[in-house]
Amino acid sequence: MIEIIPAIIARDFEELAHKIAVIEGFAAWAQIDVMDGVFTPPVTFSDPTQLRELKTNVRLEAHLMVADPEKCIDAWLDSPVERILIHYESTTPAQLHALIRRGEERGKDMGIVLKFETPVSVLDEFFAEHPSLRSIQLMGIAEIGYHGHSFEQKTLEKISVLRTRHPGGIIEIDGGVSEKNIPGIVRAGATRIIAGSAIFSADDPSRAYDMLVQSAESEA
């Protein structure tokens, strides 16, 4: 089954809550993009303690685009988010191994994110050490931190390579996805599609979401 997950970039909790309300009723999950202005601009909502105030049935995953995530991981582990995605490039491999173990011990679904230029071969040691590691997110754009960039076609080859190395895993694609390119992304082996501007910039976000779902299901 192919999942479409709206990606939320929010300046503060109020904007986050508003965007969650927009997708309530048609999206099962939302991805919160968390940026510190150091690993990547801009600075966004980053206080997981406020998530306890959300009244929503939407399940949450956090995409941590922050430097040294080991400094903030405990707050996210204590939050309502069910899945935490950490960039391979944001810390050392040793720290990333430790973060995955800590998250899994706390019952979180932990995942790794690769920037567009990072080869999937860096994941081999993580698959070997963490058999339960399932979620890998590939960035489909060269410059992260903003919605609306064009999808890099070379990402399709990375998806195929990763699917070969991680046959039973979940591959998420984030950045530049649209109704037109989703079929190719799904054919390459992706199982989760992260969409931001394609949903929130639409006149009718619900209809835009449905069109993305239909596009994905046409190749599933």
Long-range contacts (C-beta under 8 A, 24 or more apart in sequence): 1-191, 1-220, 2-186, 2-190, 2-191, 2-192, 2-193, 2-213, 2-216, 2-217, 2-219, 2-220, 3-28, 3-29, 3-191, 3-192, 3-193, 4-192, 4-193, 4-195, 4-209, 4-212, 4-213, 4-216, 5-29, 5-30, 5-31, 5-61, 5-172, 5-192, 5-193, 5-194, 5-195, 6-30, 6-31, 6-194, 6-195, 6-196, 6-199, 6-200, 6-205, 6-209, 7-31, 7-33, 7-63, 7-147, 7-174, 7-194, 7-195, 7-196, 8-32, 8-33, 8-196, 8-200, 9-33, 9-35, 9-44, 9-146, 9-147, 9-196, 10-44, 10-45, 11-44, 11-45, 12-45, 13-45, 13-47, 13-50, 13-53, 15-45, 16-45, 17-53, 17-54, 19-200, 20-54, 20-56, 20-58, 21-56, 22-200, 22-205, 23-58, 23-199, 23-205, 23-209, 24-56, 24-57, 24-58, 25-206, 26-206, 26-209, 26-210, 27-58, 27-209, 28-58, 28-59, 29-58, 29-59, 29-60, 29-61, 30-58, 30-59, 30-60, 30-61, 31-60, 31-61, 31-62, 31-63, 31-85, 31-174, 31-194, 32-60, 32-61, 32-62, 32-63, 32-81, 33-63, 33-65, 33-196, 34-62, 34-63, 34-64, 34-65, 34-66, 35-65, 35-66, 35-145, 36-65, 36-66, 36-67, 38-66, 38-67, 39-65, 39-66, 39-67, 39-87, 39-89, 39-90, 40-65, 40-144, 40-145, 41-145, 42-145, 46-72, 47-75, 48-75, 48-76, 48-78, 48-79, 48-81, 49-75, 49-78, 49-79, 51-79, 51-80, 51-81, 52-79, 52-80, 54-80, 61-85, 61-109, 63-113, 63-137, 63-174, 63-194, 64-90, 65-90, 65-113, 65-144, 65-145, 66-90, 67-91, 68-95, 69-95, 69-99, 70-95, 70-98, 70-99, 73-99, 73-102, 73-103, 77-102, 77-103, 77-106, 77-108, 81-108, 82-108, 82-109, 83-108, 83-109, 83-110, 83-111, 83-135, 84-108, 84-109, 84-110, 84-111, 85-110, 85-111, 85-112, 85-113, 85-135, 85-137, 85-172, 86-110, 86-111, 86-112, 86-113, 87-112, 87-113, 87-114, 87-115, 88-112, 88-113, 88-114, 88-115, 88-118, 88-122, 88-123, 89-114, 89-115, 89-118, 93-125, 96-126, 97-126, 97-129, 97-130, 100-126, 100-130, 100-133, 101-130, 104-130, 104-132, 109-134, 109-135, 110-135, 111-135, 111-136, 111-137, 111-170, 111-172, 112-136, 112-137, 113-137, 113-138, 113-139, 113-174, 114-138, 114-139, 114-158, 115-139, 115-144, 116-140, 116-141, 116-142, 116-152, 116-154, 116-155, 116-175, 117-142, 119-158, 120-158, 120-161, 120-162, 120-165, 121-165, 123-162, 123-165, 123-166, 124-165, 127-165, 127-166, 133-169, 134-168, 134-169, 134-170, 135-169, 135-170, 135-172, 135-192, 136-162, 136-166, 136-169, 136-170, 136-171, 136-172, 137-171, 137-172, 137-173, 137-174, 137-192, 137-194, 138-162, 138-171, 138-172, 138-173, 138-174, 138-190, 139-174, 139-175, 140-173, 140-174, 140-175, 140-176, 140-177, 140-185, 141-175, 141-176, 144-175, 147-196, 147-197, 147-200, 147-201, 148-196, 148-197, 148-201, 149-175, 149-176, 150-176, 151-175, 151-176, 151-177, 151-178, 151-181, 152-176, 155-185, 156-184, 156-185, 156-188, 157-188, 159-185, 159-188, 159-189, 159-190, 160-188, 160-189, 162-189, 163-188, 163-189, 177-212, 179-211, 179-212, 179-215, 180-215, 182-212, 182-215, 182-216, 182-219, 183-215, 183-216, 183-218, 183-219, 186-216, 186-219, 186-220, 187-219
